[in-house]
């Protein structure tokens, strides 16, 4: 069915549109390689893939400045890549090598990079929310015009930290942008089975915080919504809440047998894949060719191959350094 001309999506600027596509493809291919390396036991521990949710991280990061702070969840590889942390540094961290962004001490769930003000993934559900409120409070007290973007899943909404942080951020009018990635399943529990009120924007609005739902499968919608919210926060409007309605195509983690959702549901959501639908949109507007896609795939493949080589060649931390950064060293009196 052809849309009425007045309902067609607005035209996009080619260079930026191709950049958005490239960033989503980088995340998708990186995550696919991580799954492969995990199966080969190169990556150990827990691994939570971002496949399906790429539009949120890529779109949102375009609206944030270099001095804004980012707080993420344990499903943060996509946020880290979109923020500008190198694939090589992230992959080395996955391997547990010293050259990783957290010196190999954090692994998949604890990526950190001070240079990009990326205050990391957090293995505790909702654990990043108080950190984000603290960062925003510091910026406000110092008079810095920065935004702290806090990403979390809908499962965190059931945690006490969520309500405490929403309340404080509203009371103190802190420059926090709450970015809830609602993928419908907090680990293995459907939202309607754990929350009596499933309208998450309504929960945020109860704290007198402006809240908007966003199509989390549309990278342009994610960018535009985040841009509007970030501008309002930066102008002193206090905290804002965005509910990105998205979906993860893979299991919660590599250990998850995924028995809690129907395969047909997954396939239905895949028809809204943020990468394939965006590619189709660009093609329909004459902004993308087969040669463009091939070039992007080749560039990304080379980047990921280099990241793997970098991680493979990385070094393990010496045993004698294992207490470094863990205990403070007592100085002689």
C-alpha positions as CSV (number, residue, x, y, z in Angstrom):
1,X,0.0,0.0,0.0
2,X,1.3,3.5,-0.9
3,X,1.2,6.2,1.7
4,X,-0.5,9.5,0.9
5,X,2.2,12.0,-0.1
6,X,1.5,14.0,3.0
7,X,2.3,11.0,5.2
8,X,5.6,10.1,3.6
9,X,8.6,10.2,6.0
10,X,10.5,13.5,5.7
11,X,13.6,13.4,3.5
12,X,16.9,12.7,5.2
13,X,20.4,14.2,4.5
14,X,22.4,11.5,2.8
15,X,25.7,11.8,4.7
16,X,24.1,11.7,8.1
17,X,21.6,9.0,7.1
18,X,24.4,6.7,5.9
19,X,26.3,7.4,9.1
20,X,23.4,6.3,11.2
21,X,23.1,3.1,9.2
22,X,26.8,2.5,9.5
23,X,26.7,2.8,13.3
24,X,23.8,0.4,13.6
25,X,25.6,-2.1,11.3
26,X,28.8,-1.7,13.4
27,X,26.9,-2.7,16.5
28,X,25.1,-5.6,14.8
29,X,28.3,-7.1,13.3
30,X,30.2,-6.6,16.5
31,X,27.6,-8.4,18.6
32,X,27.4,-11.2,16.1
33,X,31.2,-11.6,16.3
34,X,31.0,-11.6,20.2
35,X,28.4,-14.4,20.1
36,X,30.8,-16.4,17.8
37,X,33.7,-15.8,20.1
38,X,31.7,-16.7,23.2
39,X,30.9,-20.0,21.6
40,X,34.6,-20.5,20.9
41,X,35.2,-19.7,24.7
42,X,37.3,-16.7,23.8
43,X,34.9,-14.6,25.7
44,X,33.9,-15.9,29.1
45,X,31.4,-15.0,31.9
46,X,28.1,-13.4,31.0
47,X,27.3,-11.9,27.6
48,X,24.2,-9.8,26.9
49,X,23.8,-8.9,23.2
50,X,22.2,-5.6,21.9
51,X,20.9,-7.1,18.7
52,X,17.6,-5.6,17.8
53,X,18.0,-2.5,19.9
54,X,20.7,-0.7,17.8
55,X,18.4,2.2,16.9
56,X,18.2,3.4,20.5
57,X,21.9,3.8,21.2
58,X,22.8,5.2,17.8
59,X,19.9,7.6,17.6
60,X,20.3,8.9,21.2
61,X,24.0,9.4,21.1
62,X,23.7,11.9,18.2
63,X,21.8,14.2,20.5
64,X,24.5,14.2,23.2
65,X,27.6,16.4,23.5
66,X,31.1,15.2,24.2
67,X,30.9,16.6,27.8
68,X,27.6,14.9,28.6
69,X,27.8,11.8,30.8
70,X,26.6,8.4,29.8
71,X,25.5,5.7,32.3
72,X,24.5,2.4,30.8
73,X,23.3,-1.1,31.7
74,X,25.0,-4.5,31.4
75,X,23.7,-4.6,27.8
76,X,26.0,-1.7,26.9
77,X,28.2,-2.8,24.0
78,X,26.1,-0.8,21.6
79,X,26.1,2.3,23.8
80,X,29.9,2.1,24.1
81,X,30.5,1.8,20.4
82,X,28.0,4.6,19.5
83,X,29.7,6.8,22.1
84,X,33.1,6.4,20.5
85,X,34.9,3.8,22.5
86,X,37.0,1.8,20.0
87,X,35.9,-1.7,19.0
88,X,39.5,-2.8,19.7
89,X,39.3,-1.5,23.3
90,X,35.9,-3.1,23.9
91,X,36.9,-6.4,22.4
92,X,40.1,-6.5,24.5
93,X,37.9,-5.9,27.6
94,X,35.7,-8.8,26.5
95,X,38.8,-11.0,26.4
96,X,39.9,-9.8,29.8
97,X,43.1,-8.3,28.5
98,X,45.0,-5.3,30.1
99,X,44.5,-3.3,26.9
100,X,40.7,-3.3,27.4
101,X,38.9,-0.1,28.4
102,X,38.6,-1.3,32.0
103,X,42.0,-3.0,32.0
104,X,40.4,-6.4,31.5
105,X,38.9,-6.2,35.0
106,X,35.3,-5.5,34.0
107,X,34.5,-7.7,31.0
108,X,31.3,-7.5,29.1
109,X,29.1,-5.9,31.8
110,X,31.5,-3.2,33.1
111,X,32.8,-1.1,30.1
112,X,34.2,2.3,31.2
113,X,36.0,5.1,29.5
114,X,36.7,8.4,31.2
115,X,37.8,10.1,28.0
116,X,34.3,9.8,26.6
117,X,32.6,10.3,29.9
118,X,31.2,6.8,29.6
119,X,30.5,5.8,33.2
120,X,29.9,2.3,32.3
121,X,27.8,-0.6,32.3
122,X,26.4,-1.8,35.6
123,X,25.7,-5.5,36.5
124,X,23.1,-4.4,39.1
125,X,19.6,-3.8,37.7
126,X,18.9,-0.2,38.3
127,X,22.4,0.3,39.7
128,X,23.2,3.1,37.3
129,X,20.3,5.3,38.3
130,X,21.8,6.7,41.6
131,X,25.1,7.2,39.8
132,X,23.4,9.3,37.1
133,X,21.7,11.4,39.7
134,X,25.0,12.0,41.5
135,X,26.7,13.0,38.2
136,X,23.9,15.4,37.4
137,X,23.9,16.9,40.9
138,X,27.7,17.5,40.5
139,X,27.1,19.3,37.2
140,X,24.4,21.4,38.6
141,X,26.4,22.4,41.7
142,X,29.3,23.3,39.4
143,X,27.2,25.3,37.0
144,X,28.1,23.1,34.0
145,X,25.6,22.9,31.2
146,X,25.8,19.2,30.8
147,X,23.3,16.4,30.5
148,X,23.6,13.0,32.1
149,X,21.9,10.3,30.0
150,X,21.0,7.3,32.0
151,X,20.1,4.1,30.0
152,X,18.2,1.3,31.8
153,X,15.8,-1.5,30.9
154,X,12.1,-1.6,31.9
155,X,13.0,-4.2,34.6
156,X,14.7,-1.4,36.5
157,X,11.4,0.4,36.9
158,X,10.4,-2.2,39.5
159,X,13.5,-1.3,41.6
160,X,13.4,1.0,44.5
161,X,16.4,3.0,43.1
162,X,14.2,4.0,40.1
163,X,11.6,5.7,42.3
164,X,14.1,7.3,44.7
165,X,16.1,8.7,41.8
166,X,13.1,10.0,39.9
167,X,11.9,11.7,43.0
168,X,15.2,13.3,43.8
169,X,15.9,14.4,40.2
170,X,12.4,16.0,40.1
171,X,12.8,17.7,43.5
172,X,16.2,19.1,42.7
173,X,15.5,19.7,39.0
174,X,18.6,17.8,38.0
175,X,19.8,17.7,34.4
176,X,19.2,13.9,33.9
177,X,17.8,12.4,30.8
178,X,16.2,9.0,31.8
179,X,16.3,6.7,28.8
180,X,14.3,3.5,29.4
181,X,14.8,0.8,26.8
182,X,11.6,-1.2,27.1
183,X,12.2,-4.5,25.4
184,X,9.2,-6.1,27.1
185,X,11.1,-8.7,29.1
186,X,13.1,-8.0,32.2
187,X,15.4,-11.0,31.9
188,X,12.7,-13.7,31.4
189,X,9.5,-12.0,32.8
190,X,7.1,-10.2,30.6
191,X,6.3,-6.6,31.6
192,X,2.6,-7.3,32.2
193,X,3.5,-10.1,34.6
194,X,5.5,-7.9,36.9
195,X,4.0,-4.4,36.6
196,X,0.4,-3.5,37.4
197,X,0.9,-0.3,35.4
198,X,2.6,-1.0,32.1
199,X,2.5,2.6,30.8
200,X,6.0,3.5,31.9
201,X,5.6,7.1,30.8
202,X,2.7,7.4,33.3
203,X,5.0,6.2,36.1
204,X,7.5,8.9,35.2
205,X,4.8,11.6,34.9
206,X,3.7,10.8,38.4
207,X,6.9,12.4,39.6
208,X,6.1,15.6,37.5
209,X,8.7,14.6,35.0
210,X,7.9,15.2,31.2
211,X,7.7,11.7,29.6
212,X,7.4,10.6,26.0
213,X,7.1,7.2,24.3
214,X,9.5,6.7,21.3
215,X,9.5,4.1,18.5
216,X,12.8,2.4,19.6
217,X,13.0,0.5,16.2
218,X,13.3,3.8,14.3
219,X,16.8,5.4,14.5
220,X,15.5,8.8,13.3
221,X,12.7,8.8,15.8
222,X,15.2,8.0,18.6
223,X,17.5,10.8,17.5
224,X,14.8,13.4,17.2
225,X,13.1,12.6,20.5
226,X,16.5,12.6,22.3
227,X,17.4,15.9,20.7
228,X,14.2,17.6,22.0
229,X,14.6,16.1,25.4
230,X,18.3,16.9,25.8
231,X,17.8,20.5,24.7
232,X,15.1,20.9,27.3
233,X,17.2,19.4,30.0
234,X,20.3,21.5,29.0
235,X,18.1,24.6,29.1
236,X,17.4,24.0,32.8
237,X,14.1,22.2,32.3
238,X,14.9,19.6,34.9
239,X,14.8,15.8,34.2
240,X,13.1,14.2,31.2
241,X,12.0,10.6,30.6
242,X,12.0,8.8,27.3
243,X,10.5,5.3,26.9
244,X,12.1,3.7,23.9
245,X,9.8,0.8,22.9
246,X,12.2,-1.7,21.4
247,X,12.9,-5.5,21.3
248,X,15.9,-7.7,21.6
249,X,16.1,-10.4,19.0
250,X,18.5,-12.6,20.9
251,X,18.1,-14.2,24.3
252,X,18.6,-12.3,27.5
253,X,22.1,-13.7,27.8
254,X,24.1,-16.5,26.2
255,X,22.9,-18.8,29.1
256,X,19.2,-18.1,28.5
257,X,17.1,-20.9,26.9
258,X,14.5,-18.3,26.0
259,X,11.4,-20.4,27.0
260,X,9.4,-17.4,28.1
261,X,8.4,-16.0,24.7
262,X,6.9,-17.4,21.6
263,X,9.1,-17.7,18.5
264,X,6.4,-16.2,16.3
265,X,6.6,-13.1,18.4
266,X,10.3,-12.8,17.8
267,X,9.8,-13.2,14.0
268,X,7.0,-10.6,14.0
269,X,9.3,-8.1,15.7
270,X,12.1,-8.9,13.2
271,X,9.9,-7.5,10.5
272,X,10.6,-4.1,12.2
273,X,14.4,-4.7,12.3
274,X,15.8,-1.2,12.7
275,X,18.6,-1.9,10.2
276,X,16.6,-3.5,7.4
277,X,13.7,-1.0,7.6
278,X,16.1,1.9,7.7
279,X,18.0,0.5,4.6
280,X,14.6,0.2,2.8
281,X,13.8,3.8,3.7
282,X,17.1,5.1,2.4
283,X,16.8,3.2,-0.8
284,X,13.3,4.5,-1.4
285,X,14.6,8.0,-1.1
286,X,17.5,7.4,-3.4
287,X,20.1,7.8,-0.6
288,X,21.6,4.3,-0.6
289,X,22.9,1.9,-3.2
290,X,24.2,-1.7,-3.2
291,X,27.7,-0.3,-3.5
292,X,27.2,1.8,-0.4
293,X,26.1,-1.2,1.6
294,X,29.0,-3.3,0.3
295,X,31.5,-0.6,1.2
296,X,30.0,-0.2,4.7
297,X,30.1,-4.0,5.3
298,X,33.7,-4.2,4.1
299,X,34.8,-1.3,6.3
300,X,33.0,-2.8,9.4
301,X,34.4,-6.3,8.8
302,X,37.9,-4.9,8.7
303,X,37.4,-2.9,11.9
304,X,36.1,-5.9,13.7
305,X,38.8,-8.2,12.4
306,X,41.4,-5.7,13.7
307,X,39.6,-5.6,17.1
308,X,39.8,-9.4,17.4
309,X,43.5,-9.3,16.4
310,X,44.1,-6.6,19.0
311,X,42.4,-8.6,21.7
312,X,44.2,-11.8,20.8
313,X,47.5,-10.1,20.9
314,X,46.7,-8.4,24.2
315,X,48.4,-9.2,27.5
316,X,47.0,-10.8,30.7
317,X,47.5,-8.8,33.9
318,X,50.4,-10.1,36.0
319,X,49.3,-12.0,39.1
320,X,51.3,-9.6,41.3
321,X,49.1,-6.7,40.1
322,X,45.7,-8.3,41.0
323,X,45.3,-6.3,44.2
324,X,46.0,-3.0,42.4
325,X,43.1,-0.6,42.4
326,X,41.3,-2.9,44.9
327,X,42.9,-2.0,48.2
328,X,44.5,1.3,49.1
329,X,48.2,1.0,49.9
330,X,49.1,2.0,53.4
331,X,51.9,4.5,53.6
332,X,54.4,4.3,56.4
333,X,53.8,6.7,59.3
